[in-house]
Amino acid sequence: MAFIVECAVCAALFVGIMQLKPGKLQGFFALFPSLGLIASAVGFLLRAEIDVHLYAAYAFIGASVMLVAWLIYKITTRRKDKSVAARFARLISGASMSAPLSLIVGIILTITETPDGAILVCLSTAIFGGGALLIAFNLIMVSFCGYQSTRDSLKTVNNLIKSKRLVIVRISMAKDVFMVLSKTAISIFASSFFMFANALYSAGLGVARYLVLKMHTQNGEKQIQSYFRVGEVIFFASISYVIYSIRLFWESDTADFHMVVGIAIACYTFVEFGINIRETFRLRKSNAPPAKALRAISLSSTLLCFVLTQTALMSFASEGDSSFANALAGVVFGGAAALIGVYVMVRGGLMKRRHTDGKDTERKKI
């Protein structure tokens, strides 16, 4: 019954938000029911059932269907209106459908006793809540960008990011610190040296980002030296991870995570994966040494995300010992990350040679 109450409260909050004046407040307040749905999804895994009478379940489904129909009607009636108020109304109506849709899917999967129904309810509710969360962020972004279209707002944000490169690097370093602390806490909580090894790898990439931060205040040979050192940090951190992974071929040390913990690890790893891909894509056209170094760091971090995600999911999804598969993944992806470090060092060496040759040529001219 708790799941039904939570979804009903989220639906009521969304309907209340629809009555607000279009603007920043709508997007800000929409964050709360969106996050509430995601929290409800995680909570459902702990309860794994909806304790409600069959006829009451049908009544809740009927009420949810009526609410969805009403929201669709509001969207369609204003689909041709290009005003800011109409745009915000359509988006909030779309986000509001996440709560009744979560309730419909959750009740149907529960009363039909679908196999793995609890996981399906959790995933579907998290997806609906995540979609509503994206809409809320979109509303906030559009509001702060002068109520432009979403595409123009993204361009404005992208231009702002380009003009604040040092700030972005510092944020990335803060993200690495957060990841290190999170993985360390999980390693203590789950008594897993595997998670501690991942925390150490994240710490190494944090050091590499610090070197990139210094590169923005350097020129010429010093910047090239820092670029080379970034490659060294990536290489030695990755090789250390590979050596640790090789040990798993003979000794199990990845720990068995509870389903909730495993899903939580996978979720924030996917978030880290998305951040790394976005950073790599953003810097793809820049040939400046700091941008090249950040691309290498992001790609290396992305590769190790695959290992951590696989380990977290297999810890509760696989019945047998998955140490061999995790070790193989660690060796393969860690080895690939080490090759990235080698590539950066080779490129750094070539850049240093060209820089030295250029200096010699200038001296001969003089």
Long-range contacts (C-beta under 8 A, 24 or more apart in sequence): 1-50, 1-51, 1-52, 2-43, 2-47, 3-40, 3-43, 3-44, 3-47, 3-50, 3-103, 3-106, 3-121, 4-50, 4-52, 4-60, 4-103, 4-106, 4-107, 6-36, 6-37, 6-39, 6-40, 6-43, 7-37, 7-40, 7-99, 7-100, 7-102, 7-103, 7-106, 7-125, 8-99, 8-103, 9-33, 9-36, 10-36, 10-37, 10-40, 10-98, 10-99, 10-102, 11-64, 11-67, 11-96, 11-99, 11-100, 11-103, 14-92, 14-95, 14-96, 14-98, 14-99, 14-132, 15-96, 17-92, 17-96, 18-89, 18-92, 18-93, 18-96, 22-84, 22-85, 22-87, 22-88, 22-89, 23-88, 23-143, 24-139, 24-140, 24-143, 24-144, 26-88, 26-92, 26-139, 27-136, 27-137, 27-138, 27-139, 27-140, 27-141, 27-142, 27-143, 28-136, 28-140, 30-92, 30-95, 30-132, 30-135, 30-136, 30-139, 31-133, 31-136, 31-137, 33-99, 33-132, 34-95, 34-98, 34-129, 34-130, 34-132, 34-133, 34-135, 34-136, 35-129, 35-133, 36-129, 37-98, 37-99, 37-102, 37-125, 37-126, 37-128, 37-129, 37-132, 38-125, 38-126, 38-129, 38-130, 38-133, 40-102, 40-125, 40-129, 41-102, 41-121, 41-122, 41-123, 41-125, 41-126, 41-129, 42-122, 42-126, 42-260, 42-263, 42-264, 44-106, 44-118, 44-121, 44-122, 44-125, 45-118, 45-119, 45-122, 45-259, 45-260, 45-263, 46-260, 48-118, 49-110, 49-118, 50-106, 50-107, 50-110, 50-111, 52-107, 54-111, 57-107, 57-110, 57-111, 60-103, 60-107, 61-103, 61-104, 61-107, 61-108, 63-100, 64-100, 64-101, 64-103, 64-104, 65-100, 65-104, 67-100, 68-97, 68-100, 68-101, 68-104, 71-96, 71-97, 71-100, 72-97, 84-147, 87-142, 88-139, 91-135, 91-138, 91-139, 92-135, 92-139, 94-135, 95-131, 95-132, 95-135, 95-136, 96-132, 97-128, 98-128, 98-129, 98-131, 98-132, 99-128, 99-132, 101-128, 102-128, 102-129, 122-263, 158-282, 161-282, 165-216, 165-290, 166-213, 166-216, 169-209, 169-212, 169-213, 169-216, 169-290, 169-294, 170-213, 172-209, 172-279, 172-294, 173-206, 173-209, 173-210, 173-213, 175-272, 175-275, 176-202, 176-203, 176-205, 176-206, 176-209, 177-206, 179-272, 180-206, 182-268, 186-261, 186-265, 189-261, 190-255, 190-257, 190-261, 191-255, 192-253, 192-254, 192-255, 192-257, 193-253, 194-248, 194-253, 194-254, 194-255, 194-311, 194-326, 195-255, 197-241, 197-244, 198-304, 198-307, 198-308, 200-237, 200-240, 201-237, 201-238, 201-240, 201-241, 201-304, 202-301, 204-233, 204-234, 204-236, 204-237, 204-240, 205-233, 205-234, 205-237, 205-297, 205-300, 205-301, 207-233, 208-233, 208-234, 208-237, 208-293, 208-297, 209-294, 209-297, 211-293, 212-290, 212-293, 212-294, 212-297, 215-289, 215-290, 215-293, 216-290, 220-355, 221-352, 221-355, 223-289, 223-290, 224-289, 224-348, 224-351, 224-352, 224-355, 225-348, 225-352, 226-289, 226-293, 227-289, 227-290, 227-292, 227-293, 227-344, 227-347, 227-348, 227-351, 228-344, 228-345, 228-348, 228-349, 228-352, 230-293, 230-296, 230-297, 230-344, 230-348, 231-296, 231-341, 231-342, 231-343, 231-344, 231-345, 231-346, 231-347, 231-348, 232-341, 232-345, 233-341, 234-296, 234-297, 234-300, 234-337, 234-338, 234-340, 234-341, 234-344, 235-338, 235-341, 235-342, 235-344, 235-345, 236-341, 237-300, 237-337, 237-341, 238-300, 238-334, 238-335, 238-337, 238-338, 238-340, 238-341, 239-334, 239-338, 241-304, 241-330, 241-334, 241-337, 242-330, 242-331, 242-334, 242-335, 242-338, 244-330, 245-307, 245-326, 245-327, 245-329, 245-330, 245-331, 245-334, 246-327, 246-331, 247-327, 248-323, 248-324, 248-326, 248-327, 248-330, 249-323, 249-324, 249-327, 251-323, 252-321, 252-323, 253-323, 254-311, 254-315, 254-322, 254-323, 254-326, 255-315, 256-315, 256-316, 257-312, 257-315, 257-316, 258-316, 259-316, 261-312, 262-312, 262-313, 262-315, 262-316, 262-317, 263-312, 265-308, 265-309, 265-312, 266-309, 266-312, 266-313, 269-305, 269-308, 269-309, 269-312, 270-305, 270-309, 272-301, 272-305, 273-302, 273-305, 273-309, 276-301, 276-302, 276-305, 277-302, 289-351, 292-344, 292-347, 293-344, 296-340, 296-341, 296-343, 296-344, 299-337, 299-340, 300-337, 300-340, 300-341, 303-333, 303-334, 303-336, 303-337, 303-340, 304-333, 304-334, 304-337, 306-333, 307-333, 307-334
